[in-house]
Amino acid sequence: MITAQILTDIITAAGLSPRHFDIKATLAAITAHNEDEGTEAQVDIETATEWLDETGTQGTGYQLCPWLAAA
């Protein structure tokens, strides 16, 4: 299960501030997806990171996805 702490850990490990991302909205999107798709199609960490990246305040560029891919 993906939690706020996991998302916060990803952000801080990438050297960024959690204040610049909407963790609550990302968790809501994950929950909605998991409820719609059932347990067979749970959101993976890569997808969750992409969704989290899309909530960032640093413009349209992805910051977390490239970091996660390199890690």
DSSP file (Angstrom, degrees, kcal/mol; ACC not computed):
  #  RESIDUE AA STRUCTURE BP1 BP2  ACC     N-H-->O    O-->H-N    N-H-->O    O-->H-N    TCO  KAPPA ALPHA  PHI   PSI    X-CA   Y-CA   Z-CA
    1    1 A M              0   0    0      0, 0.0     2,-0.5     0, 0.0    43,-0.0   0.000 360.0 360.0 360.0 134.4    0.0    0.0    0.0
    2    2 A I        -     0   0    0     41,-0.1     2,-0.2    25,-0.1    41,-0.0  -0.750 360.0-175.2 -88.4 126.9    1.3    3.4   -0.9
    3    3 A T     >  -     0   0    0     -2,-0.5     4,-2.1     1,-0.1     5,-0.2  -0.676  41.7-104.3-118.2 170.0    1.1    5.9    2.0
    4    4 A A  H  > S+     0   0    0     -2,-0.2     4,-2.6     1,-0.2     5,-0.2   0.872 121.5  55.9 -60.2 -37.2    1.8    9.6    2.5
    5    5 A Q  H  > S+     0   0    0      2,-0.2     4,-2.6     1,-0.2    -1,-0.2   0.901 105.8  49.9 -64.4 -40.8    5.0    8.6    4.3
    6    6 A I  H  > S+     0   0    0      2,-0.2     4,-2.1     1,-0.2    -1,-0.2   0.929 112.7  46.8 -62.9 -44.8    6.2    6.6    1.2
    7    7 A L  H  X S+     0   0    0     -4,-2.1     4,-2.1     1,-0.2    -2,-0.2   0.905 112.7  49.7 -64.7 -40.8    5.5    9.6   -1.1
    8    8 A T  H  X S+     0   0    0     -4,-2.6     4,-2.7     1,-0.2     5,-0.2   0.904 109.2  52.3 -62.9 -41.7    7.2   12.0    1.3
    9    9 A D  H  X S+     0   0    0     -4,-2.6     4,-2.4     1,-0.2    -2,-0.2   0.888 108.6  50.4 -62.1 -39.9   10.2    9.7    1.5
   10   10 A I  H  X S+     0   0    0     -4,-2.1     4,-1.5     2,-0.2    -1,-0.2   0.931 112.0  47.7 -63.0 -45.7   10.5    9.7   -2.3
   11   11 A I  H  <>S+     0   0    0     -4,-2.1     5,-2.3     1,-0.2     3,-0.2   0.941 115.4  43.2 -61.7 -48.9   10.3   13.5   -2.5
   12   12 A T  H ><5S+     0   0    0     -4,-2.7     3,-1.4     1,-0.2    -1,-0.2   0.860 110.2  55.8 -70.3 -34.1   12.9   14.0    0.2
   13   13 A A  H 3<5S+     0   0    0     -4,-2.4    -1,-0.2     1,-0.3    -2,-0.2   0.815 104.3  55.1 -65.8 -28.4   15.2   11.3   -1.2
   14   14 A A  T 3<5S-     0   0    0     -4,-1.5    -1,-0.3    -3,-0.2    -2,-0.2   0.469 122.8-110.3 -81.2  -1.1   15.1   13.2   -4.5
   15   15 A G  T < 5S+     0   0    0     -3,-1.4     2,-0.2     1,-0.3    -3,-0.2   0.731  79.1 120.0  81.3  23.2   16.3   16.3   -2.6
   16   16 A L      < -     0   0    0     -5,-2.3    -1,-0.3    -6,-0.2    -2,-0.1  -0.652  65.3-104.3-115.5 172.3   13.0   18.1   -3.0
   17   17 A S    >   -     0   0    0     -2,-0.2     3,-1.9     1,-0.1     4,-0.1  -0.836  12.7-141.7-101.4 131.5   10.5   19.6   -0.5
   18   18 A P  G >  S+     0   0    0      0, 0.0     3,-1.7     0, 0.0     5,-0.3   0.744  98.6  73.6 -59.1 -22.3    7.2   17.8    0.2
   19   19 A R  G 3  S+     0   0    0      1,-0.3    -3,-0.0     3,-0.1     0, 0.0   0.715  89.1  60.3 -63.7 -19.1    5.6   21.3    0.3
   20   20 A H  G <  S+     0   0    0     -3,-1.9    37,-1.7    36,-0.0     2,-0.3   0.334 101.2  61.6 -92.8   7.6    5.9   21.5   -3.4
   21   21 A F  S <  S-     0   0    0     -3,-1.7     2,-1.2    35,-0.2     3,-0.2  -0.956  79.6-125.0-133.9 151.4    3.7   18.5   -4.1
   22   22 A D     >  +     0   0    0     30,-0.4     4,-1.9    -2,-0.3     5,-0.1  -0.720  33.9 168.9 -98.4  85.8    0.1   17.7   -3.4
   23   23 A I  H  > S+     0   0    0     -2,-1.2     4,-2.6    -5,-0.3     5,-0.2   0.886  75.4  55.2 -64.8 -40.0    0.4   14.4   -1.5
   24   24 A K  H  > S+     0   0    0      1,-0.2     4,-2.1     2,-0.2    -1,-0.2   0.918 109.1  46.3 -61.6 -44.8   -3.2   14.5   -0.4
   25   25 A A  H  > S+     0   0    0      2,-0.2     4,-2.2     1,-0.2    -1,-0.2   0.875 112.0  52.1 -66.2 -36.4   -4.5   14.8   -4.0
   26   26 A T  H  X S+     0   0    0     -4,-1.9     4,-2.3     2,-0.2    -2,-0.2   0.927 109.8  48.0 -65.7 -44.5   -2.1   12.0   -5.1
   27   27 A L  H  X S+     0   0    0     -4,-2.6     4,-2.6     1,-0.2    -2,-0.2   0.878 110.4  52.8 -63.2 -37.2   -3.4    9.7   -2.4
   28   28 A A  H  X S+     0   0    0     -4,-2.1     4,-2.5    -5,-0.2    -1,-0.2   0.905 109.6  48.5 -64.3 -40.9   -7.0   10.5   -3.4
   29   29 A A  H  X S+     0   0    0     -4,-2.2     4,-2.3     2,-0.2    -2,-0.2   0.895 111.9  49.3 -65.2 -40.0   -6.2    9.6   -7.0
   30   30 A I  H  X S+     0   0    0     -4,-2.3     4,-2.7     2,-0.2    13,-0.2   0.933 112.4  47.7 -64.0 -46.3   -4.6    6.3   -6.0
   31   31 A T  H  X S+     0   0    0     -4,-2.6     4,-2.3     2,-0.2     5,-0.2   0.924 112.3  49.1 -61.5 -45.7   -7.5    5.4   -3.8
   32   32 A A  H  X S+     0   0    0     -4,-2.5     4,-2.1     1,-0.2    -1,-0.2   0.917 113.2  47.1 -61.4 -43.7  -10.1    6.2   -6.5
   33   33 A H  H  X S+     0   0    0     -4,-2.3     4,-2.7     1,-0.2     5,-0.3   0.935 112.3  48.9 -63.3 -46.9   -8.1    4.2   -9.0
   34   34 A N  H  X S+     0   0    0     -4,-2.7     4,-1.7     1,-0.2    -1,-0.2   0.865 112.1  48.9 -63.4 -36.3   -7.8    1.2   -6.7
   35   35 A E  H  < S+     0   0    0     -4,-2.3    -1,-0.2    -5,-0.2    -2,-0.2   0.877 114.6  45.4 -70.7 -37.0  -11.5    1.3   -5.9
   36   36 A D  H  < S+     0   0    0     -4,-2.1    -2,-0.2    -5,-0.2    -1,-0.2   0.882 122.0  35.8 -71.2 -39.1  -12.4    1.5   -9.5
   37   37 A E  H  < S-     0   0    0     -4,-2.7     3,-0.4     1,-0.2    -2,-0.2   0.626 101.6-137.2 -93.7 -15.1  -10.1   -1.2  -10.7
   38   38 A G    ><  -     0   0    0     -4,-1.7     3,-1.1    -5,-0.3    -1,-0.2  -0.222  45.6 -52.5  80.9-178.2  -10.2   -3.6   -7.8
   39   39 A T  G >  S+     0   0    0      1,-0.2     3,-0.7     2,-0.1    -1,-0.2   0.647 126.6  69.8 -73.0 -15.3   -7.2   -5.4   -6.2
   40   40 A E  G 3  S+     0   0    0     -3,-0.4    -1,-0.2     1,-0.2    -2,-0.1   0.724 104.7  40.0 -75.0 -19.8   -5.9   -6.8   -9.4
   41   41 A A  G <  S+     0   0    0     -3,-1.1    -1,-0.2    -7,-0.2    -4,-0.1  -0.264  77.6 165.1-125.9  46.3   -4.9   -3.4  -10.7
   42   42 A Q    <   -     0   0    0     -3,-0.7     2,-0.2     1,-0.1    -3,-0.1  -0.309  47.6 -98.4 -62.3 146.8   -3.4   -1.6   -7.7
   43   43 A V        -     0   0    0    -13,-0.2     2,-0.1     1,-0.1   -41,-0.1  -0.473  39.6-140.8 -67.0 132.1   -1.3    1.5   -8.5
   44   44 A D     >  -     0   0    0     -2,-0.2     4,-2.5    -3,-0.1     5,-0.2  -0.435  25.3-102.9 -90.3 170.9    2.4    0.7   -8.5
   45   45 A I  H  > S+     0   0    0      1,-0.2     4,-2.3     2,-0.2     5,-0.2   0.834 119.4  55.5 -66.0 -33.3    5.1    3.0   -7.1
   46   46 A E  H  > S+     0   0    0      2,-0.2     4,-2.1     1,-0.2    -1,-0.2   0.929 111.0  43.9 -64.9 -44.9    6.1    4.2  -10.6
   47   47 A T  H  > S+     0   0    0      2,-0.2     4,-2.6     1,-0.2     5,-0.2   0.916 113.2  51.6 -65.5 -43.2    2.6    5.4  -11.5
   48   48 A A  H  X S+     0   0    0     -4,-2.5     4,-2.5     1,-0.2    -1,-0.2   0.898 110.0  49.9 -60.3 -40.4    2.1    6.9   -8.0
   49   49 A T  H  X S+     0   0    0     -4,-2.3     4,-2.7     2,-0.2    -1,-0.2   0.892 109.9  50.6 -66.3 -39.5    5.4    8.8   -8.5
   50   50 A E  H  X S+     0   0    0     -4,-2.1     4,-1.8     2,-0.2    -2,-0.2   0.936 112.1  46.8 -62.6 -46.3    4.3   10.1  -11.9
   51   51 A W  H  X S+     0   0    0     -4,-2.6     4,-0.5     1,-0.2    -2,-0.2   0.904 113.0  49.5 -62.1 -41.5    0.9   11.3  -10.5
   52   52 A L  H >< S+     0   0    0     -4,-2.5     3,-1.5     1,-0.2   -30,-0.4   0.917 107.8  54.4 -62.3 -43.6    2.7   12.9   -7.6
   53   53 A D  H >< S+     0   0    0     -4,-2.7     3,-1.4     1,-0.3    -1,-0.2   0.858 101.0  59.8 -57.9 -37.0    5.1   14.6  -10.0
   54   54 A E  H 3< S+     0   0    0     -4,-1.8    -1,-0.3     1,-0.3    -2,-0.2   0.664 101.1  55.1 -68.9 -15.9    2.1   16.0  -11.9
   55   55 A T  T << S+     0   0    0     -3,-1.5    -1,-0.3    -4,-0.5    -2,-0.2   0.485  83.9 120.4 -92.2  -3.7    1.0   17.9   -8.7
   56   56 A G    <   -     0   0    0     -3,-1.4     3,-0.2    -4,-0.4   -35,-0.2  -0.166  61.2-141.9 -63.6 154.3    4.4   19.6   -8.3
   57   57 A T  S    S+     0   0    0    -37,-1.7    -1,-0.1     1,-0.2   -36,-0.1   0.297  80.1  92.6 -97.6   7.3    4.6   23.4   -8.3
   58   58 A Q  S    S-     0   0    0      1,-0.3     3,-0.4   -38,-0.3    -1,-0.2  -0.037  99.4 -93.0 -95.8  32.7    7.9   23.5  -10.3
   59   59 A G        -     0   0    0     -3,-0.2    -1,-0.3     1,-0.2    -3,-0.0  -0.537  63.6 -47.1  93.2-160.2    6.3   23.8  -13.7
   60   60 A T  S    S+     0   0    0     -2,-0.2    -1,-0.2    -3,-0.1     2,-0.1   0.560  99.9 103.7 -93.1  -9.1    5.5   21.1  -16.2
   61   61 A G  S    S-     0   0    0     -3,-0.4     2,-0.3     1,-0.1    -3,-0.1  -0.458  74.3-115.7 -77.4 145.8    8.7   19.2  -16.1
   62   62 A Y        +     0   0    0      1,-0.2    -1,-0.1    -2,-0.1    -2,-0.1  -0.637  36.0 169.0 -79.2 134.2    9.0   15.9  -14.2
   63   63 A Q  S  > S+     0   0    0     -2,-0.3     4,-0.7     3,-0.1    -1,-0.2   0.701  73.7  40.4-112.3 -35.3   11.3   16.0  -11.3
   64   64 A L  H  > S+     0   0    0    -15,-0.2     4,-3.0     2,-0.2     5,-0.2   0.865 105.0  61.5 -87.7 -38.5   10.7   12.7   -9.4
   65   65 A C  H  > S+     0   0    0      1,-0.2     4,-2.4     2,-0.2     5,-0.2   0.914 105.6  46.5 -59.3 -46.8   10.2   10.3  -12.2
   66   66 A P  H  > S+     0   0    0      0, 0.0     4,-1.6     0, 0.0    -1,-0.2   0.897 114.2  49.8 -62.2 -37.0   13.8   10.7  -13.6
   67   67 A W  H  X S+     0   0    0     -4,-0.7     4,-1.4     2,-0.2    -2,-0.2   0.932 111.1  48.3 -64.7 -44.6   15.1   10.4  -10.1
   68   68 A L  H  < S+     0   0    0     -4,-3.0    -1,-0.2     1,-0.2     3,-0.2   0.894 110.1  52.0 -63.5 -40.2   13.2    7.2   -9.4
   69   69 A A  H  < S+     0   0    0     -4,-2.4    -1,-0.2     1,-0.2    -2,-0.2   0.848 112.5  45.8 -65.0 -33.7   14.3    5.7  -12.7
   70   70 A A  H  <        0   0    0     -4,-1.6    -1,-0.2     1,-0.2    -2,-0.2   0.716 360.0 360.0 -81.3 -21.4   17.9    6.4  -11.9
   71   71 A A     <        0   0    0     -4,-1.4    -1,-0.2    -3,-0.2    -2,-0.2   0.481 360.0 360.0 -73.8 360.0   17.6    5.1   -8.3
